[in-house]
Structure formats: structure tokens, C-alpha cells
Amino acid sequence: MYKKILFPTDFSEVAEGILEWISGLKDIGIEEIVLVRVINLTKVVGVTSGFNIESWIKYEEEESEKKLSKLVDYLKQRGFNARYVTPIPRGDPVSEIVKTAENEKVFFIVIGSKGKGFFKEILMGSVSEGVVRRSTVPVLLVKPKCFKTDDGKIRCELHRNPFERILFAYDLSEYSLKVLEHVKIASVSGGKEVIILNVLEDKLEEKREELLNSAKEELEREGIRVKVAVKKGTPYKEIIKTAEDEDASIIMMGSQGLGFIGGMLLGSTTDSVVRHSKIPVFVFKY
């Protein structure tokens, strides 16, 4: 199911950190990684005086191909089938990444998000949030821990198995139930425990226990250790807080649903979780 994925890169420290970490995805069946680098034309719109856009594009293409070739070799050495998209796409990064994912028929996109303090002009940030919103395929948003080394350079790392301790944000909708299938696959492949989190209004109180127990039992039948947490409050805040309290390694959730509270759609909740989470967020589209 998870054989082929897309990895957009801007050759930043964030992307480099993810590339080292991505080898761990072999545990869930990843066989092929398609790399894409987008030449961002939006940042040169309106630039005319003294700037040769075509020469700049040619330079960017040549440099990108050199770097992408090295990344392909790196991934092949780690047992993946790997290649990069040619010709190098030009245009708006979000649009090109989403289009490439559809054309390549990948199962999901792995993309990095910038860390606070170090990266202000880096591609991975607003672009990653845009991809999460507009992608028609699932998106695994990764947030490396970045720090300055003694020589002043910035290094980003992710050492933990992403599926070791999964927080599944479950709003009891049919959309979330589909995400449960992916939680099961990820848990069986490399997980130790799943925390099922539910934050809902009282109007579904009578159904809550039955549906939560059903999800719990479904995972337990696969030999997965499961914990159920029921919370009240602002949806995204409860998701973030529970992830921290439970030392979760990843948050898995859908982009649609009944709404966690007060008619708030899961889509808006997902936006906030993506923006504020300190750990990877795996968003499924239904």
C-alpha cells in the first residue's frame, strides 16, 4: 500500500535531516522515493532591472540536478528505488508539488516544516502548510529538531521511529474510521502503542463509548497495545497537549470529519495541529 512516496526538497538543513530519517519508513513498506525540486518562480515575479531570469533558471536547473543525483545515490545505498522528477518543475512550489504527487500516483508526500528561530526565508514552512491543505493524497509533515553546532552551522535531526507511539485523533466520523486502517498498518509495522484521542460535544455522548471501544478492539485484535483518552476543550489544543503528555511520536488524523466541538470542522483543526505540533503529523484526505 505504501510502496511509493514523494519527497520535495529545497536542499535545506530541514530537508537534509528528513532524508537521514526517511530510511526508517522502510518498516511500513516504502520501496520507491521520488524526489522533486521546484524552481520557485514566484520569488522573481516583477524582477526586471539587471536580472536575467532565463540564465537564473538554467543555473538553478543545473545545480538542482547535481544535488538531486547525490540524493538519489544516498537513497539507493539505503535500499530504496529512487529517482528525481525531470524536467525540474518551475512555478509555485505548492502547486507543482501537488501536481507532481498526482502525476506520479504516490501514496503520500513527506515534507518538512521549518523550525522556530532558525529559518525565516526557507521554503519548508508556508509551503508545507499549503501542501497539506491542497494535496489530494496523504501528507506526512515532519518537524526535525534543529540546533546550532559548535562551528555555527545548523543541523536538523530526527532519530525516533515515527510510528513507535501513535496519537490517533478520532472524531468518530466515517472519515476518521478510514484513518484507523492506516493507524493499524503503521502500528503493526513498527509501533508499540496507540493512543486514541476523542474530543467531542455531549450530543454524541451515547455513541462515544461504543465507537471508541470498537476502534480499540479492532487494534487490539492485531496485537497492538491501545490507550483511550477522552478530552473536552479546544480541539487542536487538546490534541497538541495530549501528544506532549503521552510522549507521542506522531499524530495521525483526517482532513475532514464531523467536527470536534462547536461545529468546528476537522479541516480547521488539522490546520492548527499542523501549525503548532512539535512532532510529525500524518494527514489523510477523505
C-alpha positions in Angstrom: 0.0 0.0 0.0 2.8 2.5 0.9 5.2 1.5 -1.8 5.8 4.8 -3.5 6.2 8.3 -1.9 7.1 11.8 -3.0 9.8 13.8 -1.2 10.0 17.5 -2.1 13.3 19.1 -1.2 14.8 22.6 -1.1 18.2 21.3 -0.1 17.9 23.0 3.3 19.0 21.7 6.7 15.4 20.6 7.4 15.3 18.6 4.2 18.7 17.1 4.9 17.6 16.0 8.4 14.5 14.3 7.0 16.4 12.5 4.3 18.5 10.8 7.1 15.3 9.9 9.0 13.4 8.7 6.0 15.2 5.3 5.9 13.0 4.3 8.9 10.0 4.3 6.6 11.1 1.0 5.1 9.3 -0.6 8.1 5.9 0.4 6.6 6.7 -1.0 3.2 8.2 2.1 1.3 10.1 0.8 -1.7 10.4 3.9 -4.0 11.1 7.5 -3.3 10.5 10.2 -5.9 12.4 13.4 -5.3 11.2 16.7 -6.6 12.8 20.2 -6.5 10.7 23.1 -7.6 12.3 26.3 -9.0 10.3 28.9 -7.2 9.3 31.5 -9.9 7.0 33.4 -7.5 10.0 35.0 -5.8 11.3 36.6 -9.0 7.9 37.8 -10.3 8.3 41.6 -11.0 12.1 41.5 -11.0 13.2 43.1 -14.3 16.1 45.5 -14.0 19.5 43.9 -14.3 18.3 40.3 -13.8 18.3 37.7 -16.5 15.6 35.2 -15.4 16.3 32.6 -18.1 20.0 32.5 -17.0 19.0 32.2 -13.4 16.6 29.3 -14.2 19.2 27.5 -16.2 21.7 27.8 -13.3 19.1 26.6 -10.8 18.2 23.6 -13.0 21.9 22.6 -13.4 22.6 22.9 -9.7 19.4 21.1 -8.7 20.2 18.1 -10.9 23.7 17.8 -9.4 22.3 17.8 -5.9 19.3 15.6 -6.7 21.7 13.0 -8.3 23.6 12.8 -5.0 20.4 12.4 -3.0 19.3 9.6 -5.3 22.6 7.8 -4.8 22.2 8.3 -1.0 18.7 6.7 -1.0 19.8 3.8 -3.3 22.6 3.0 -0.9 19.9 2.6 1.8 17.9 0.1 -0.3 15.3 2.3 -1.9 14.4 2.6 -5.6 15.0 6.4 -6.1 14.8 8.9 -8.9 14.0 12.6 -9.3 11.5 14.4 -11.4 12.7 15.8 -14.8 12.5 18.3 -16.2 12.9 20.3 -13.0 9.4 21.8 -12.3 9.1 25.6 -12.4 6.4 27.8 -10.8 4.6 27.9 -7.5 6.1 25.3 -5.2 2.7 24.2 -3.6 1.0 23.8 -7.0 3.9 21.9 -8.5 4.3 19.6 -5.6 0.6 18.7 -5.5 0.5 18.2 -9.3 3.6 16.0 -9.2 2.1 13.8 -6.4 -0.9 13.3 -8.6 1.0 12.6 -11.8 3.4 10.2 -10.0 0.5 8.4 -8.3 2.3 8.3 -5.0 0.6 7.1 -1.8 1.8 10.1 0.3 4.0 13.1 0.4 6.8 13.5 3.0 7.6 17.2 3.6 9.4 19.1 6.2 8.3 22.1 8.2 10.7 24.9 9.4 11.8 25.1 13.0 11.3 28.2 15.1 14.1 30.7 15.2 16.4 29.3 12.6 14.5 29.6 9.3 12.6 32.7 8.2 13.0 32.6 4.4 13.2 28.8 4.0 10.9 27.0 1.6 9.7 24.5 4.1 7.1 26.3 6.2 4.3 28.1 4.4 4.8 25.7 1.5 4.4 22.7 3.7 1.2 24.0 5.2 -0.1 24.8 1.7 0.7 21.3 0.5 -1.2 19.8 3.5 -4.3 21.9 2.6 -4.2 21.4 -1.2 -2.9 17.9 -1.7 -5.3 15.2 -2.8 -3.0 12.5 -1.3 -2.0 12.0 2.4 0.8 14.2 3.7 3.3 13.3 6.3 4.6 16.6 7.7 7.9 16.2 9.5 9.4 18.6 12.0 13.1 18.0 12.7 14.8 19.2 15.8 17.2 21.8 14.6 20.2 23.2 16.5 23.5 25.1 16.0 26.7 23.1 16.1 29.9 24.3 17.7 31.1 25.6 14.4 28.0 27.7 13.9 26.3 25.5 11.4 22.7 24.4 11.6 21.9 20.7 11.9 18.4 19.1 11.9 17.8 15.6 13.2 15.1 13.1 13.7 16.2 9.9 15.4 12.9 8.4 16.6 10.8 5.7 14.9 7.8 7.8 13.8 5.3 5.1 14.4 6.6 4.0 17.8 3.8 5.7 19.8 0.9 6.9 17.6 -1.7 9.5 18.7 -4.8 8.9 16.6 -7.2 11.9 16.7 -10.5 10.2 16.3 -13.8 12.2 15.9 -15.9 9.1 15.4 -16.8 10.0 11.8 -16.5 7.7 8.8 -13.5 9.7 7.6 -11.6 9.1 10.9 -12.6 5.4 10.7 -10.8 5.2 7.4 -7.7 6.7 9.0 -7.9 3.9 11.6 -7.0 1.4 8.9 -3.7 3.3 8.3 -3.1 3.5 12.1 -3.4 -0.3 12.2 -0.9 -0.8 9.3 1.6 1.6 10.8 1.3 0.1 14.3 1.7 -3.5 13.2 4.8 -2.5 11.1 6.7 -0.6 13.8 4.6 0.7 16.6 4.4 -0.1 20.3 1.3 1.7 21.3 -1.6 3.7 20.0 -3.4 6.4 22.0 -6.9 7.0 20.6 -7.9 10.6 21.4 -11.5 11.8 21.2 -12.7 15.4 21.8 -16.4 15.8 21.2 -19.6 17.6 22.3 -22.2 15.9 24.5 -24.5 15.5 21.6 -22.7 12.3 20.6 -22.2 11.1 24.2 -24.4 8.0 23.7 -22.3 6.8 20.7 -18.9 7.7 22.0 -18.2 4.7 24.3 -19.4 2.2 21.7 -17.4 3.6 18.8 -14.2 4.1 20.9 -14.4 0.6 22.2 -14.9 -0.7 18.7 -11.8 1.1 17.4 -9.8 -0.1 20.5 -10.8 -3.7 20.0 -10.0 -3.6 16.3 -6.4 -2.5 17.0 -6.1 -5.0 19.9 -7.0 -7.9 17.6 -3.8 -7.1 15.7 -1.8 -7.3 19.0 -1.5 -3.6 19.3 -1.4 -2.0 22.8 -4.1 0.7 23.0 -5.0 3.5 25.3 -8.1 5.6 25.0 -8.2 9.3 26.1 -11.4 11.4 26.1 -11.0 15.2 26.4 -13.0 18.4 26.4 -11.7 21.7 25.2 -10.3 23.4 22.1 -9.7 20.5 19.7 -6.3 21.4 18.4 -5.0 22.4 21.9 -6.2 19.1 23.3 -4.5 17.2 20.5 -1.2 19.0 21.0 -1.3 18.7 24.8 -2.2 15.0 24.7 0.6 14.4 22.3 3.1 16.0 24.7 1.7 14.4 27.8 1.7 11.0 26.2 5.1 11.4 24.6 3.6 10.5 21.2 5.9 10.1 18.3 3.4 11.1 15.6 -0.2 12.4 15.2 -2.4 10.7 12.7 -5.6 12.4 11.7 -8.0 13.0 8.8 -8.7 16.3 7.0 -12.5 16.0 7.2 -14.9 14.9 9.8 -18.0 15.7 12.0 -16.1 18.3 13.9 -14.5 18.0 17.4 -16.5 20.7 19.1 -18.9 23.5 18.4 -19.3 22.7 14.8 -15.6 23.1 14.1 -14.6 21.1 11.1 -11.7 18.7 11.4 -10.1 20.5 8.5 -9.6 23.7 10.5 -8.5 21.6 13.5 -6.0 19.9 11.2 -4.6 23.3 10.1 -4.0 24.3 13.7 -2.4 21.0 14.6 -0.1 21.1 11.6 0.9 24.6 12.6 1.5 24.1 16.3 2.6 20.4 16.7 6.2 19.7 17.6 6.1 16.2 16.3 5.3 14.7 12.8 1.7 14.9 11.7 0.3 12.4 9.2 -2.8 13.9 7.5 -5.1 11.7 5.4 -7.5 13.1 2.8 -11.1 11.9 2.5 
